[in-house]
């Protein structure tokens, strides 16, 4: 039997099929609808589903899932393989919980830093005892580009071309290049410095980078990292496996 996993993000929504812990199929859309799911779930015998909502799920899509499968909505009240020590667990984003679970599952009994490079740049730390302590949140790549345009009169909005080469100079020779250079160097330096701060306290720290901007940013990060574009989905599947009816 297969698991249906939905990650409803702010800018992208994903649905994935897992069998025996292995990712079998995935669909990514700005807004998932019932028809999107029907295109690929008919190929699998699905028993259980889990939904993580940071954005908003289509009501018809939710009703379709709830009425056809044993369905869980992610919360910190579910049984988890890690212990949540966050001071405000009711405010903890579902994507952060799922990423932390997947990171700990990938590197059990290690200090792990999970970094999500998406709408926001999010750092989540789990110690070697499996305790989730929290992390940090700052603006993501596109949010930084949009802020420069929105809060100034003349700076243009940069839509990043992920196939373009990274800036190899400290000096941007045009306004557009100056914005790209400043934002990319700034966010990559922020990631590197945060990793260094953690490694000063936890020398054997494992670092995992995920999120929509991961393929682009990983090229500019100096520290050794593990890249995993499906970290949140894997965490959701692990949580479903723990909590599903046998």
C-alpha positions in Angstrom: 0.0 0.0 0.0 1.1 3.6 -0.7 1.1 6.9 1.1 -0.2 10.2 -0.3 1.8 13.1 1.0 0.8 16.8 0.4 3.0 19.8 1.2 0.9 22.9 0.8 3.5 25.7 0.7 3.2 29.5 0.3 4.3 29.6 -3.4 4.3 25.9 -4.4 2.1 22.9 -3.6 3.4 19.4 -3.9 1.7 16.0 -3.8 3.8 12.8 -3.6 3.4 9.0 -3.5 5.6 6.9 -1.2 5.8 3.1 -1.1 7.9 1.4 1.6 9.6 4.7 2.3 10.6 5.4 -1.3 9.4 8.3 -3.4 7.5 7.0 -6.4 5.8 9.9 -8.0 5.4 13.7 -7.5 3.4 16.6 -8.9 4.2 20.3 -8.3 1.7 23.0 -8.9 1.1 26.6 -7.8 -2.3 25.4 -6.6 -3.2 21.7 -6.4 -6.6 20.6 -7.5 -8.5 17.4 -7.4 -7.8 16.7 -11.0 -4.1 17.0 -10.5 -4.2 14.2 -7.9 -6.4 11.9 -10.0 -3.8 12.0 -12.8 -1.3 10.0 -10.8 -2.9 8.4 -7.7 -4.9 5.9 -9.8 -1.7 4.1 -10.5 -1.2 3.3 -6.8 -3.2 1.6 -4.0 -3.3 4.4 -1.5 -4.3 3.7 2.1 -3.2 6.8 4.0 -2.6 10.5 3.5 -1.0 13.4 5.3 -1.4 17.1 4.6 0.9 19.9 5.8 -0.5 23.3 5.3 1.5 26.5 5.3 -0.5 27.9 2.4 -4.2 27.1 1.7 -5.4 23.9 0.2 -8.3 23.8 -2.3 -11.5 22.7 -0.4 -12.6 20.2 -3.1 -9.1 18.7 -3.1 -9.2 18.3 0.7 -12.6 16.8 0.7 -11.6 14.3 -2.0 -8.6 13.2 0.1 -10.5 13.0 3.4 -13.3 11.0 1.9 -11.1 8.4 0.2 -8.2 7.8 2.5 -7.3 7.7 6.2 -6.1 11.3 6.4 -4.0 13.2 9.0 -3.3 16.9 9.1 0.2 17.6 10.5 0.5 19.1 13.9 2.9 18.9 16.8 0.3 16.9 18.7 0.9 13.9 16.5 3.5 11.2 17.5 6.9 12.3 16.3 10.3 10.7 16.3 11.8 13.9 17.8 10.9 15.9 20.9 9.7 19.4 20.3 11.2 21.9 22.8 10.1 25.0 21.0 8.7 27.7 23.3 5.7 28.3 21.1 4.9 24.9 19.4 1.4 26.2 18.3 3.2 28.8 16.1 5.7 26.3 14.6 5.3 25.9 10.9 4.4 22.5 9.6 7.2 22.6 7.0 9.7 23.2 9.8 8.4 20.1 11.8 8.6 17.9 8.7 12.1 19.1 7.7 13.3 18.5 11.2 11.9 15.0 11.3 13.5 14.1 8.0 16.8 15.6 9.0 16.9 13.6 12.2 15.8 10.4 10.4 18.6 10.9 7.8 21.2 11.5 10.5 20.0 9.9 13.8 22.1 10.6 16.9 23.8 13.6 15.2 23.5 17.3 15.6 21.6 18.4 12.5 20.9 21.8 10.9 18.1 21.7 8.3 18.0 24.8 6.0 15.0 25.6 3.8 15.6 28.1 1.1 12.2 29.0 -0.1 9.8 31.9 0.5 11.7 32.4 3.7 15.2 31.3 4.6 14.6 28.9 7.6 17.2 27.3 9.9 16.1 24.4 12.2 18.4 22.7 14.7 17.9 19.2 16.2 20.5 18.0 18.6 22.0 14.5 18.9 19.4 13.6 21.5 16.6 14.2 19.0 15.5 17.4 20.6 14.2 20.1 18.3 15.3 23.4 19.8 14.3 26.0 17.1 16.3 28.0 14.7 16.1 31.2 12.7 13.9 32.8 10.0 14.8 35.6 7.5 13.6 36.7 4.1 14.1 34.3 1.2 15.8 35.0 -2.1 12.7 36.2 -4.0 11.4 38.1 -1.0 14.7 40.1 -1.0 14.4 41.0 -4.7 10.8 42.0 -4.2 11.6 44.1 -1.1 14.2 46.2 -3.0 11.7 47.0 -5.7 8.7 47.5 -3.4 10.4 49.9 -0.9 12.3 52.0 -3.4 11.2 54.3 -6.2 13.5 53.3 -9.0 15.1 49.9 -8.4 13.7 47.2 -10.8 12.2 43.9 -9.8 14.6 41.1 -10.6 13.2 37.8 -11.6 16.1 35.4 -11.0 17.2 33.2 -13.9 18.3 29.9 -12.2 20.2 28.9 -15.3 22.3 32.1 -15.2 25.8 31.8 -13.8 26.5 33.1 -10.3 28.1 36.5 -10.1 31.9 36.0 -10.0 32.7 39.6 -9.1 32.2 41.6 -5.9 31.3 44.6 -8.1 28.0 44.7 -10.0 28.6 46.7 -13.2 24.9 47.7 -13.7 21.9 48.3 -11.4 20.5 44.8 -12.2 23.9 43.1 -11.7 24.4 45.1 -8.5 21.1 43.9 -7.1 21.8 40.3 -8.0 25.3 40.4 -6.6 24.2 42.0 -3.4 21.3 39.7 -2.8 23.1 36.4 -3.7 26.3 37.2 -1.9 24.2 38.4 1.1 22.1 35.3 1.4 24.9 32.8 0.7 27.1 34.6 3.3 24.2 34.4 5.8 23.9 30.7 5.3 27.7 30.1 5.6 28.0 32.3 8.7 25.0 30.5 10.4 26.5 27.1 9.6 29.9 28.3 11.1 28.2 29.6 14.3 26.6 26.2 14.8 29.7 24.3 14.0 31.7 26.3 16.6 29.4 24.7 19.2 28.7 21.4 17.5 31.8 20.4 15.5 30.3 17.3 13.9 27.2 19.1 12.8 25.4 17.7 9.7 23.8 20.3 7.4 21.0 19.6 4.9 19.8 22.2 2.4 16.3 22.0 0.8 13.7 24.3 -0.7 12.9 25.7 -4.1 16.0 27.9 -4.2 18.3 25.1 -3.1 19.6 24.1 -6.6 20.8 27.7 -7.2 22.1 28.6 -3.7 24.0 25.4 -3.1 26.5 26.5 -5.8 27.6 29.5 -3.7 27.7 28.0 -0.2 31.3 27.3 0.9 30.5 24.8 3.7 29.9 21.1 3.1 26.2 20.4 2.9 23.9 17.6 1.9 21.3 18.7 -0.7 17.8 17.1 -0.5 15.0 18.7 -2.6 12.4 16.4 -1.0 13.3 16.8 2.6 9.9 18.1 3.8 8.0 15.4 1.8 10.2 12.7 3.3 9.5 14.0 6.8 5.8 14.0 6.2 5.9 10.4 5.0 7.9 9.4 8.1 5.3 11.1 10.4 2.5 9.4 8.5 4.1 6.0 8.9 4.4 6.5 12.6 0.8 7.6 13.1 -1.1 5.7 10.4 -3.6 2.9 11.3 -2.1 -0.5 10.8 
